[in-house]
Each structure stands twice: as C-alpha cells, then as structure tokens.
Amino acid sequence: MSRYNPEDDVWEEILVSQRLKGAEQMVAKRGRICVVSAAGISVVDVVAEPPRISVVELPEGFEAVAVHVLPRMP
C-alpha cells in the first residue's frame, strides 16, 4: 500500500502485506482503509505509527463481496 506525496511528487510505501494483494474493493474513511480481497476483509489504520492491519472475521460459510462505510448513528 502506498500514498502519494504531492510535495515531492513521489509515491511512499505505507505497508506491505500479503492480505492486500489482489484487492477487489477498497474504501477509506477517517484514516482507515477497508480492503476486500481473496483473504477476506482487512482494515488498515494508516494514522497509527507504524500503520497496522486488522482482520475482520467473517461468519462461517460467508464471504466478503462488498464493503461500505456507514455514518455513525447519534
């Protein structure tokens, strides 16, 4: 995973993980990126130093097909 640095006009590597390879969908909100891949759903916290990755456990028999970020309810 990389981010673009417009000041230096370069891409900077943030995190390398096998779980992110072959990503089918990604959505970002508030410093976190949710990724759907063959490995399941992973959440990358890019605000943390160093960035960390968490795995979302799916119920048995289910697979991830889409990911959405919903607004928080008051």
N, CA, C and O atoms as CSV, one atom per row, in Angstrom:
chain,resi,resn,atom,element,x,y,z
A,1,MET,N,N,0.859,-1.153,0.000
A,1,MET,CA,C,0.000,0.000,0.000
A,1,MET,C,C,0.909,1.220,0.000
A,1,MET,O,O,1.875,1.295,0.759
A,2,SER,N,N,0.583,2.171,-0.863
A,2,SER,CA,C,1.380,3.393,-0.994
A,2,SER,C,C,0.477,4.612,-0.942
A,2,SER,O,O,-0.728,4.523,-1.174
A,3,ARG,N,N,1.080,5.749,-0.635
A,3,ARG,CA,C,0.351,7.016,-0.689
A,3,ARG,C,C,1.170,8.002,-1.507
A,3,ARG,O,O,2.398,7.935,-1.551
A,4,TYR,N,N,0.464,8.910,-2.148
A,4,TYR,CA,C,1.118,9.902,-2.992
A,4,TYR,C,C,1.514,11.125,-2.172
A,4,TYR,O,O,0.703,11.657,-1.415
A,5,ASN,N,N,2.746,11.564,-2.319
A,5,ASN,CA,C,3.241,12.774,-1.664
A,5,ASN,C,C,3.368,13.847,-2.737
A,5,ASN,O,O,4.339,13.846,-3.493
A,6,PRO,N,N,2.399,14.770,-2.816
A,6,PRO,CA,C,2.411,15.764,-3.891
A,6,PRO,C,C,3.557,16.781,-3.777
A,6,PRO,O,O,3.980,17.350,-4.783
A,7,GLU,N,N,4.058,17.010,-2.559
A,7,GLU,CA,C,5.157,17.963,-2.385
A,7,GLU,C,C,6.428,17.500,-3.089
A,7,GLU,O,O,7.136,18.295,-3.708
A,8,ASP,N,N,6.706,16.188,-2.983
A,8,ASP,CA,C,7.910,15.630,-3.606
A,8,ASP,C,C,7.605,14.906,-4.912
A,8,ASP,O,O,8.518,14.437,-5.592
A,9,ASP,N,N,6.303,14.813,-5.271
A,9,ASP,CA,C,5.865,14.122,-6.484
A,9,ASP,C,C,6.369,12.682,-6.523
A,9,ASP,O,O,6.916,12.224,-7.527
A,10,VAL,N,N,6.170,11.969,-5.392
A,10,VAL,CA,C,6.596,10.567,-5.291
A,10,VAL,C,C,5.532,9.750,-4.557
A,10,VAL,O,O,4.702,10.295,-3.830
A,11,TRP,N,N,5.574,8.438,-4.762
A,11,TRP,CA,C,4.738,7.503,-4.017
A,11,TRP,C,C,5.559,6.961,-2.861
A,11,TRP,O,O,6.699,6.538,-3.054
A,12,GLU,N,N,4.987,6.969,-1.654
A,12,GLU,CA,C,5.654,6.475,-0.453
A,12,GLU,C,C,4.987,5.186,0.007
A,12,GLU,O,O,3.763,5.122,0.118
A,13,GLU,N,N,5.780,4.172,0.270
A,13,GLU,CA,C,5.245,2.899,0.740
A,13,GLU,C,C,4.788,3.044,2.190
A,13,GLU,O,O,5.520,3.553,3.039
A,14,ILE,N,N,3.554,2.583,2.461
A,14,ILE,CA,C,2.997,2.643,3.815
A,14,ILE,C,C,3.107,1.286,4.495
A,14,ILE,O,O,3.547,1.181,5.639
A,15,LEU,N,N,2.696,0.239,3.762
A,15,LEU,CA,C,2.579,-1.091,4.364
A,15,LEU,C,C,2.673,-2.143,3.280
A,15,LEU,O,O,2.151,-1.963,2.180
A,16,VAL,N,N,3.342,-3.248,3.596
A,16,VAL,CA,C,3.393,-4.390,2.685
A,16,VAL,C,C,2.723,-5.553,3.406
A,16,VAL,O,O,3.110,-5.906,4.520
A,17,SER,N,N,1.712,-6.149,2.765
A,17,SER,CA,C,1.009,-7.278,3.365
A,17,SER,C,C,0.428,-8.171,2.276
A,17,SER,O,O,-0.151,-7.689,1.302
A,18,GLN,N,N,0.589,-9.461,2.452
A,18,GLN,CA,C,0.030,-10.434,1.508
A,18,GLN,C,C,-1.497,-10.341,1.491
A,18,GLN,O,O,-2.122,-10.641,0.474
A,19,ARG,N,N,-2.097,-9.931,2.601
A,19,ARG,CA,C,-3.566,-9.829,2.687
A,19,ARG,C,C,-4.133,-8.783,1.734
A,19,ARG,O,O,-5.307,-8.857,1.372
A,20,LEU,N,N,-3.325,-7.811,1.320
A,20,LEU,CA,C,-3.814,-6.739,0.464
A,20,LEU,C,C,-3.643,-7.040,-1.026
A,20,LEU,O,O,-4.175,-6.324,-1.874
A,21,LYS,N,N,-2.901,-8.098,-1.338
A,21,LYS,CA,C,-2.683,-8.431,-2.748
A,21,LYS,C,C,-3.981,-8.895,-3.388
A,21,LYS,O,O,-4.757,-9.635,-2.783
A,22,GLY,N,N,-4.205,-8.456,-4.608
A,22,GLY,CA,C,-5.413,-8.834,-5.337
A,22,GLY,C,C,-6.669,-8.191,-4.789
A,22,GLY,O,O,-7.754,-8.765,-4.887
A,23,ALA,N,N,-6.537,-7.001,-4.212
A,23,ALA,CA,C,-7.693,-6.305,-3.638
A,23,ALA,C,C,-8.783,-6.128,-4.691
A,23,ALA,O,O,-8.515,-5.708,-5.816
A,24,GLU,N,N,-10.003,-6.452,-4.310
A,24,GLU,CA,C,-11.146,-6.327,-5.206
A,24,GLU,C,C,-11.907,-5.033,-4.956
A,24,GLU,O,O,-12.458,-4.444,-5.886
A,25,GLN,N,N,-11.939,-4.588,-3.704
A,25,GLN,CA,C,-12.614,-3.337,-3.331
A,25,GLN,C,C,-11.849,-2.689,-2.195
A,25,GLN,O,O,-11.245,-3.364,-1.360
A,26,MET,N,N,-11.887,-1.359,-2.181
A,26,MET,CA,C,-11.297,-0.596,-1.084
A,26,MET,C,C,-12.196,0.598,-0.786
A,26,MET,O,O,-12.805,1.170,-1.690
A,27,VAL,N,N,-12.270,0.962,0.473
A,27,VAL,CA,C,-13.000,2.169,0.864
A,27,VAL,C,C,-12.228,2.792,2.031
A,27,VAL,O,O,-11.737,2.084,2.910
A,28,ALA,N,N,-12.130,4.110,2.026
A,28,ALA,CA,C,-11.358,4.805,3.054
A,28,ALA,C,C,-12.231,5.821,3.775
A,28,ALA,O,O,-13.088,6.464,3.169
A,29,LYS,N,N,-12.004,5.955,5.072
A,29,LYS,CA,C,-12.731,6.930,5.882
A,29,LYS,C,C,-11.967,7.120,7.188
A,29,LYS,O,O,-11.603,6.143,7.843
A,30,ARG,N,N,-11.727,8.359,7.563
A,30,ARG,CA,C,-11.138,8.714,8.859
A,30,ARG,C,C,-9.841,7.962,9.181
A,30,ARG,O,O,-9.660,7.476,10.298
A,31,GLY,N,N,-8.954,7.872,8.205
A,31,GLY,CA,C,-7.644,7.280,8.448
A,31,GLY,C,C,-7.602,5.770,8.447
A,31,GLY,O,O,-6.590,5.176,8.819
A,32,ARG,N,N,-8.686,5.140,8.035
A,32,ARG,CA,C,-8.707,3.679,7.940
A,32,ARG,C,C,-9.138,3.273,6.540
A,32,ARG,O,O,-9.979,3.924,5.921
A,33,ILE,N,N,-8.559,2.206,6.058
A,33,ILE,CA,C,-8.885,1.692,4.732
A,33,ILE,C,C,-9.366,0.260,4.897
A,33,ILE,O,O,-8.651,-0.580,5.443
A,34,CYS,N,N,-10.572,-0.021,4.428
A,34,CYS,CA,C,-11.119,-1.371,4.448
A,34,CYS,C,C,-10.880,-1.988,3.081
A,34,CYS,O,O,-11.199,-1.385,2.056
A,35,VAL,N,N,-10.322,-3.186,3.068
A,35,VAL,CA,C,-9.949,-3.852,1.823
A,35,VAL,C,C,-10.616,-5.216,1.760
A,35,VAL,O,O,-10.532,-6.001,2.704
A,36,VAL,N,N,-11.280,-5.495,0.640
A,36,VAL,CA,C,-11.839,-6.818,0.382
A,36,VAL,C,C,-10.924,-7.494,-0.621
A,36,VAL,O,O,-10.683,-6.963,-1.705
A,37,SER,N,N,-10.414,-8.663,-0.264
A,37,SER,CA,C,-9.557,-9.442,-1.153
A,37,SER,C,C,-9.887,-10.914,-0.985
A,37,SER,O,O,-10.781,-11.270,-0.218
A,38,ALA,N,N,-9.175,-11.760,-1.692
A,38,ALA,CA,C,-9.396,-13.203,-1.562
A,38,ALA,C,C,-9.144,-13.667,-0.127
A,38,ALA,O,O,-9.676,-14.693,0.297
A,39,ALA,N,N,-8.335,-12.916,0.617
A,39,ALA,CA,C,-8.025,-13.268,2.003
A,39,ALA,C,C,-9.121,-12.836,2.973
A,39,ALA,O,O,-9.045,-13.172,4.155
A,40,GLY,N,N,-10.137,-12.104,2.516
A,40,GLY,CA,C,-11.220,-11.636,3.378
A,40,GLY,C,C,-11.212,-10.124,3.495
A,40,GLY,O,O,-10.801,-9.425,2.569
A,41,ILE,N,N,-11.668,-9.617,4.641
A,41,ILE,CA,C,-11.707,-8.171,4.877
A,41,ILE,C,C,-10.576,-7.800,5.831
A,41,ILE,O,O,-10.419,-8.394,6.898
A,42,SER,N,N,-9.796,-6.809,5.423
A,42,SER,CA,C,-8.720,-6.283,6.256
A,42,SER,C,C,-8.956,-4.798,6.455
A,42,SER,O,O,-9.430,-4.111,5.551
A,43,VAL,N,N,-8.624,-4.301,7.649
A,43,VAL,CA,C,-8.736,-2.879,7.950
A,43,VAL,C,C,-7.333,-2.367,8.260
A,43,VAL,O,O,-6.665,-2.865,9.166
A,44,VAL,N,N,-6.898,-1.369,7.500
A,44,VAL,CA,C,-5.571,-0.782,7.693
A,44,VAL,C,C,-5.741,0.567,8.362
A,44,VAL,O,O,-6.439,1.439,7.844
A,45,ASP,N,N,-5.106,0.741,9.510
A,45,ASP,CA,C,-5.107,2.021,10.218
A,45,ASP,C,C,-3.854,2.765,9.780
A,45,ASP,O,O,-2.759,2.490,10.271
A,46,VAL,N,N,-4.018,3.719,8.843
A,46,VAL,CA,C,-2.864,4.443,8.309
A,46,VAL,C,C,-2.473,5.625,9.174
A,46,VAL,O,O,-1.440,6.250,8.933
A,47,VAL,N,N,-3.284,5.946,10.183
A,47,VAL,CA,C,-2.955,7.029,11.097
A,47,VAL,C,C,-1.975,6.544,12.165
A,47,VAL,O,O,-1.150,7.316,12.653
A,48,ALA,N,N,-2.067,5.279,12.523
A,48,ALA,CA,C,-1.181,4.705,13.548
A,48,ALA,C,C,0.261,4.714,13.046
A,48,ALA,O,O,0.515,4.636,11.844
A,49,GLU,N,N,1.189,4.809,13.978
A,49,GLU,CA,C,2.609,4.781,13.624
A,49,GLU,C,C,3.286,3.652,14.363
A,49,GLU,O,O,3.449,3.784,15.577
A,50,PRO,N,N,3.689,2.578,13.767
A,50,PRO,CA,C,3.574,2.301,12.333
A,50,PRO,C,C,2.147,1.879,11.983
A,50,PRO,O,O,1.395,1.451,12.859
A,51,PRO,N,N,1.771,1.998,10.708
A,51,PRO,CA,C,0.428,1.571,10.292
A,51,PRO,C,C,0.205,0.106,10.671
A,51,PRO,O,O,1.125,-0.709,10.601
A,52,ARG,N,N,-1.015,-0.213,11.069
A,52,ARG,CA,C,-1.285,-1.611,11.461
A,52,ARG,C,C,-2.495,-2.135,10.701
A,52,ARG,O,O,-3.345,-1.379,10.231
A,53,ILE,N,N,-2.538,-3.445,10.600
A,53,ILE,CA,C,-3.601,-4.108,9.856
A,53,ILE,C,C,-4.365,-5.023,10.805
A,53,ILE,O,O,-3.769,-5.739,11.609
A,54,SER,N,N,-5.701,-4.988,10.701
A,54,SER,CA,C,-6.574,-5.856,11.498
A,54,SER,C,C,-7.396,-6.701,10.535
A,54,SER,O,O,-7.727,-6.267,9.431
A,55,VAL,N,N,-7.717,-7.903,10.967
A,55,VAL,CA,C,-8.502,-8.823,10.150
A,55,VAL,C,C,-9.916,-8.900,10.699
A,55,VAL,O,O,-10.106,-9.066,11.904
A,56,VAL,N,N,-10.912,-8.783,9.824
A,56,VAL,CA,C,-12.311,-8.913,10.211
A,56,VAL,C,C,-12.708,-10.368,9.998
A,56,VAL,O,O,-12.666,-10.872,8.876
A,57,GLU,N,N,-13.090,-11.033,11.067
A,57,GLU,CA,C,-13.500,-12.437,10.982
A,57,GLU,C,C,-14.921,-12.519,10.441
A,57,GLU,O,O,-15.828,-11.875,10.968
A,58,LEU,N,N,-15.114,-13.302,9.400
A,58,LEU,CA,C,-16.431,-13.488,8.803
A,58,LEU,C,C,-17.092,-14.735,9.388
A,58,LEU,O,O,-16.399,-15.691,9.734
A,59,PRO,N,N,-18.411,-14.740,9.503
A,59,PRO,CA,C,-19.093,-15.948,9.967
A,59,PRO,C,C,-18.820,-17.112,9.010
A,59,PRO,O,O,-18.652,-16.918,7.806
A,60,GLU,N,N,-18.779,-18.306,9.563
A,60,GLU,CA,C,-18.502,-19.492,8.749
A,60,GLU,C,C,-19.526,-19.621,7.624
A,60,GLU,O,O,-20.729,-19.475,7.843
A,61,GLY,N,N,-19.037,-19.895,6.429
A,61,GLY,CA,C,-19.910,-20.062,5.274
A,61,GLY,C,C,-20.176,-18.775,4.512
A,61,GLY,O,O,-20.843,-18.805,3.478
A,62,PHE,N,N,-19.666,-17.628,5.003
A,62,PHE,CA,C,-19.874,-16.351,4.345
A,62,PHE,C,C,-18.573,-15.889,3.694
A,62,PHE,O,O,-17.483,-16.264,4.125
A,63,GLU,N,N,-18.701,-15.074,2.655
A,63,GLU,CA,C,-17.540,-14.449,2.045
A,63,GLU,C,C,-17.850,-12.977,1.791
A,63,GLU,O,O,-19.008,-12.594,1.627
A,64,ALA,N,N,-16.820,-12.176,1.763
A,64,ALA,CA,C,-16.996,-10.739,1.541
A,64,ALA,C,C,-17.175,-10.477,0.054
A,64,ALA,O,O,-16.411,-10.980,-0.769
A,65,VAL,N,N,-18.192,-9.686,-0.287
A,65,VAL,CA,C,-18.402,-9.308,-1.686
A,65,VAL,C,C,-18.377,-7.791,-1.851
A,65,VAL,O,O,-18.177,-7.296,-2.961
A,66,ALA,N,N,-18.576,-7.047,-0.764
A,66,ALA,CA,C,-18.561,-5.585,-0.829
A,66,ALA,C,C,-18.289,-5.037,0.560
A,66,ALA,O,O,-18.510,-5.710,1.567
A,67,VAL,N,N,-17.809,-3.814,0.594
A,67,VAL,CA,C,-17.578,-3.146,1.866
A,67,VAL,C,C,-18.073,-1.704,1.726
A,67,VAL,O,O,-17.832,-1.046,0.714
A,68,HIS,N,N,-18.767,-1.230,2.757
A,68,HIS,CA,C,-19.315,0.123,2.772
A,68,HIS,C,C,-19.004,0.757,4.120
A,68,HIS,O,O,-18.963,0.073,5.143
A,69,VAL,N,N,-18.788,2.048,4.116
A,69,VAL,CA,C,-18.608,2.781,5.368
A,69,VAL,C,C,-19.890,3.553,5.614
A,69,VAL,O,O,-20.248,4.443,4.842
A,70,LEU,N,N,-20.575,3.210,6.685
A,70,LEU,CA,C,-21.834,3.863,7.016
A,70,LEU,C,C,-21.597,4.964,8.043
A,70,LEU,O,O,-20.673,4.871,8.851
A,71,PRO,N,N,-22.432,6.010,8.016
A,71,PRO,CA,C,-22.273,7.077,9.006
A,71,PRO,C,C,-22.624,6.558,10.394
A,71,PRO,O,O,-23.441,5.650,10.549
A,72,ARG,N,N,-21.994,7.150,11.388
A,72,ARG,CA,C,-22.307,6.774,12.768
A,72,ARG,C,C,-23.676,7.286,13.141
A,72,ARG,O,O,-24.066,8.384,12.745
A,73,MET,N,N,-24.408,6.494,13.902
A,73,MET,CA,C,-25.742,6.890,14.362
A,73,MET,C,C,-25.590,7.663,15.658
A,73,MET,O,O,-24.767,7.295,16.497
A,74,PRO,N,N,-26.368,8.735,15.847
A,74,PRO,CA,C,-26.263,9.521,17.079
A,74,PRO,C,C,-26.787,8.769,18.288
A,74,PRO,O,O,-26.766,9.297,19.400
